[in-house]
Amino acid sequence: LLKISPGKGWAFLHQPDQNDLPEQIKIRNAARGFAESFLAFHLPGCLKAANDLIGLGSGLTPSGDDWLTGYILFNVRKSQAEQQPLANFIANLGNELILLAYQKTTWVSANRMEAALHGWSEGLFLNTIDHILSSSIQDVPAHIRALYHYGHSSGVDTFSGIASAWKALVK
């Protein structure tokens, strides 16, 4: 999906960063900062990066919110699939993120992020994560088309967050 449409939404995060525009550099640095802080269980670093991402972009669910939602959703669903309790770090981060989201972005987007902290989302994204974790999707091309066409760029941006979370774990 990210190779099919590298120019849609935040798919550029998964391409080399040699020709980034200034806004893309800011986004890439914040996304990297969030991922690095998340892996280090560093709450202040996550919140600093999230502050730069929440509300960034246009639409009912801005791209920064979609990316964060995908990143969080993947980690929560992974924890649920492994039948492990949600780490205290994710719970604490979630409480702070939700407060920040309700101050900085649309209510729809903040609600979507809050749902992700419970492992809830649209079926399209839950199926995507299930596929990554267990190879359960049968018709991958149709699934990719559905992600591509979900919202203006929400499908690509949420998937970009999911992909970032997955890549961070497999490094």
Buried (B, 14 or more C-beta within 10 A) or exposed (E): BBEEBBEBBBBBBBBEEEEBEEEBEBBBBBBBBBBBBBEEBBBEBBBBBBBBBBBBBEBBBBBBBBBBBBBBBBBBBBBBEEEEEBEEBBEEBBEBBBEBBBEBBBEEBBBBBBBBBEBBBBEBBBBBBBBBBEEEBEEEEEBBBBBBEBBBBBBBBBBBBBBBBBEBEEE
